[in-house]
Amino acid sequence: MNILAIETATTACAIGLATSEDERLTAIVSDDRHHTESLIPGIRDLLASVGLGAKLLDRIVVDRGPGLYTGLRVGLATAVGLALAADCELVGVTSLEVLAAGAHRAGVRGTLLVAVDGRRGEVFVQSFRLDDVVASTSEPSVERPSEVISRWASGGKVTVTGDGALRYGAEFGSLPSVTIFDQPVPPPLEALALGATRRPEGDVVPLYLREPDAVANFSTRERPS
């Protein structure tokens, strides 16, 4: 099966490709929020590197969030458009579960807290238990780092990962018995692995968790008449 993974939830724009010949390739095509300009050329070049046309794709896996609003919109729109053009299957994964799977593959075990930078002084978070398998222990939420730290201050050993953990490293580092696992981008290889096992979806619904920045900024600038 030829599977393409699209990752645009963070400031980085990344893609992955698994081919029916058991090839696995990944590329970060931009690391500075240039999703619109970089995604399609990056996909084109990655497919060309293995001599694969878009119409030979069997499945597309896309990160549906949570993450940066504009990046998610670009990734989802591209995934849907390609799936329609190639008449192939479409599957959604979340940024938080992909990061958890990446930590698990790297050997992290025990309690894991995934934190994706949401800007506005907030992080998208979800906790997991990593043993033989990866199991979520909470639902995705959006919170301020101080709220997360207050809730986890009396907990035991915990590993924190994601670009939110890196941006707010000093805050998360204040937790007792904490380890920061450096993983700034949800790894496309894990999106490929997760997406290969799931049922195709007719419609991938984005997981935003809050209003886009433009709406929030407009609301804060409104004045009573």
C-alpha positions as CSV (number, residue, x, y, z in Angstrom):
1,M,0.0,0.0,0.0
2,N,1.3,3.5,-0.9
3,I,0.5,5.9,2.0
4,L,1.3,9.6,2.3
5,A,1.3,11.4,5.6
6,I,0.8,15.1,6.0
7,E,1.9,17.0,9.1
8,T,1.1,20.7,9.5
9,A,-0.1,21.0,13.2
10,T,3.0,22.9,14.4
11,T,5.3,25.6,12.9
12,A,7.0,22.8,10.9
13,C,5.5,21.3,7.7
14,A,6.5,17.7,7.4
15,I,5.5,14.7,5.2
16,G,6.0,11.0,5.1
17,L,5.7,8.3,2.5
18,A,5.4,4.5,2.9
19,T,5.4,2.6,-0.4
20,S,4.3,-0.9,-1.3
21,E,8.0,-1.7,-1.7
22,D,8.5,-1.2,2.0
23,E,10.3,2.2,1.6
24,R,9.8,4.7,4.3
25,L,10.8,8.4,3.7
26,T,10.2,11.6,5.6
27,A,11.0,15.2,5.0
28,I,10.5,18.5,6.9
29,V,9.8,20.8,4.0
30,S,9.6,24.0,6.2
31,D,10.2,24.7,9.8
32,D,8.9,28.3,9.9
33,R,5.1,28.2,9.2
34,H,5.5,28.3,5.4
35,H,2.9,25.5,5.0
36,T,1.0,27.1,2.1
37,E,4.2,27.6,0.0
38,S,6.0,24.4,0.9
39,L,3.5,21.6,1.3
40,I,2.5,20.8,-2.4
41,P,6.1,21.2,-3.8
42,G,7.3,19.0,-1.0
43,I,4.8,16.3,-1.7
44,R,5.6,16.5,-5.4
45,D,9.3,16.1,-4.8
46,L,8.9,13.3,-2.3
47,L,6.8,11.3,-4.7
48,A,9.1,12.0,-7.6
49,S,12.1,10.7,-5.5
50,V,10.6,7.2,-5.7
51,G,9.0,7.5,-9.1
52,L,5.5,7.5,-7.7
53,G,2.6,9.5,-9.2
54,A,-0.1,10.9,-6.9
55,K,-2.7,8.7,-8.6
56,L,-0.9,5.7,-7.3
57,L,-1.5,6.7,-3.7
58,D,-3.8,4.3,-1.8
59,R,-4.2,6.2,1.4
60,I,-3.5,9.7,2.8
61,V,-3.1,10.3,6.5
62,V,-3.4,13.8,7.8
63,D,-2.9,15.4,11.2
64,R,-6.2,16.9,12.2
65,G,-5.0,18.7,15.2
66,P,-4.9,20.2,17.7
67,G,-2.4,22.7,16.5
68,L,-1.9,26.0,14.7
69,Y,-5.1,26.9,12.9
70,T,-3.7,28.0,9.6
71,G,-1.4,25.0,9.3
72,L,-4.2,22.6,10.0
73,R,-6.4,24.2,7.4
74,V,-3.7,23.9,4.8
75,G,-2.9,20.3,5.7
76,L,-6.6,19.2,5.7
77,A,-7.5,21.0,2.5
78,T,-4.5,19.5,0.7
79,A,-5.2,16.0,2.0
80,V,-8.9,16.2,1.0
81,G,-8.0,17.6,-2.5
82,L,-5.4,14.9,-3.1
83,A,-7.6,12.1,-1.9
84,L,-10.3,13.2,-4.3
85,A,-7.9,13.6,-7.2
86,A,-6.3,10.2,-6.6
87,D,-9.5,8.5,-5.6
88,C,-7.8,7.1,-2.5
89,E,-8.7,6.6,1.1
90,L,-8.4,9.3,3.8
91,V,-7.6,8.9,7.4
92,G,-7.1,11.4,10.3
93,V,-4.8,11.2,13.3
94,T,-4.2,13.7,16.1
95,S,-0.9,15.5,16.8
96,L,-1.0,14.4,20.4
97,E,-1.3,10.7,19.7
98,V,1.3,10.9,17.0
99,L,3.8,12.4,19.5
100,A,2.9,9.8,22.0
101,A,3.6,7.1,19.5
102,G,6.9,8.7,18.7
103,A,7.9,8.7,22.3
104,H,6.9,5.1,22.7
105,R,8.9,4.0,19.7
106,A,11.9,5.8,21.2
107,G,11.7,3.8,24.4
108,V,9.8,6.2,26.7
109,R,7.7,4.3,29.3
110,G,5.4,5.3,32.1
111,T,3.3,8.5,32.3
112,L,3.6,10.8,29.3
113,L,2.3,14.3,29.0
114,V,2.1,15.7,25.4
115,A,2.1,19.4,25.0
116,V,1.7,21.2,21.6
117,D,2.4,24.9,21.5
118,G,-0.9,26.7,20.9
119,R,0.4,30.2,21.0
120,R,-1.5,32.9,23.1
121,G,0.4,31.5,26.1
122,E,-1.5,28.2,25.9
123,V,-0.7,24.5,25.1
124,F,-2.8,21.7,23.8
125,V,-2.3,18.8,26.1
126,Q,-3.2,15.1,26.6
127,S,-1.8,12.5,28.9
128,F,-0.9,8.9,28.1
129,R,0.3,5.7,29.7
130,L,3.1,4.0,27.8
131,D,3.7,0.4,28.5
132,D,3.5,-2.4,25.9
133,V,1.0,-0.2,24.1
134,V,0.1,3.5,24.1
135,A,-3.1,4.3,26.0
136,S,-4.6,7.8,26.5
137,T,-5.6,8.7,30.1
138,S,-7.2,12.0,29.4
139,E,-9.0,13.9,26.6
140,P,-7.2,16.6,24.6
141,S,-7.6,20.1,26.2
142,V,-6.2,23.6,25.8
143,E,-4.7,25.1,28.9
144,R,-2.1,27.6,30.2
145,P,1.2,25.9,31.2
146,S,0.7,27.2,34.8
147,E,-2.6,25.3,35.0
148,V,-1.1,22.1,33.7
149,I,1.8,22.4,36.1
150,S,-0.5,23.1,39.1
151,R,-2.5,20.0,38.3
152,W,0.6,17.8,37.9
153,A,2.7,19.2,40.8
154,S,1.8,16.4,43.2
155,G,2.2,13.6,40.6
156,G,5.0,11.1,40.3
157,K,7.4,10.6,37.4
158,V,6.3,12.1,34.2
159,T,7.9,12.6,30.7
160,V,6.8,15.7,28.8
161,T,7.1,16.0,25.0
162,G,6.1,18.2,22.1
163,D,7.0,21.7,21.0
164,G,5.0,23.1,23.9
165,A,7.3,21.3,26.3
166,L,10.3,22.9,24.6
167,R,8.8,26.4,24.5
168,Y,7.8,26.3,28.1
169,G,10.7,24.1,29.3
170,A,11.5,26.2,32.4
171,E,7.9,25.9,33.5
172,F,7.5,22.2,32.8
173,G,11.0,21.6,34.3
174,S,9.8,22.8,37.6
175,L,7.6,19.6,38.0
176,P,9.1,17.0,40.4
177,S,10.6,13.9,38.7
178,V,10.1,15.3,35.2
179,T,12.0,14.4,32.0
180,I,11.7,16.5,28.9
181,F,11.8,14.3,25.7
182,D,12.9,16.5,22.8
183,Q,10.4,15.9,20.0
184,P,9.4,19.2,18.4
185,V,7.4,17.8,15.4
186,P,4.8,15.0,15.4
187,P,6.8,12.4,13.5
188,P,5.3,11.5,10.1
189,L,6.6,7.9,10.4
190,E,4.2,7.4,13.3
191,A,1.4,9.0,11.4
192,L,2.0,6.5,8.7
193,A,2.0,3.6,11.2
194,L,-1.2,4.8,12.9
195,G,-3.0,5.6,9.7
196,A,-2.2,2.3,8.1
197,T,-4.3,0.5,10.8
198,R,-7.4,2.6,10.8
199,R,-10.6,2.6,8.8
200,P,-10.9,5.2,6.1
201,E,-13.1,8.2,6.9
202,G,-15.5,9.9,4.6
203,D,-14.8,13.3,6.3
204,V,-11.9,14.1,8.6
205,V,-13.0,16.6,11.2
206,P,-10.4,19.1,12.5
207,L,-9.7,19.1,16.2
208,Y,-9.2,22.8,16.9
209,L,-10.3,23.0,20.6
210,R,-10.7,26.8,20.4
211,E,-11.5,29.6,18.0
212,P,-8.9,30.7,15.4
213,D,-6.6,33.6,16.3
214,A,-8.4,36.0,13.9
215,V,-11.7,35.5,15.7
216,A,-10.1,35.8,19.1
217,N,-8.3,39.0,18.2
218,F,-11.4,40.5,16.7
219,S,-13.4,39.7,19.8
220,T,-10.8,41.3,22.2
221,R,-10.9,44.5,20.1
222,E,-14.6,44.9,20.1
223,R,-15.9,47.9,22.0
224,P,-19.4,48.3,23.4
225,S,-21.5,50.8,21.4
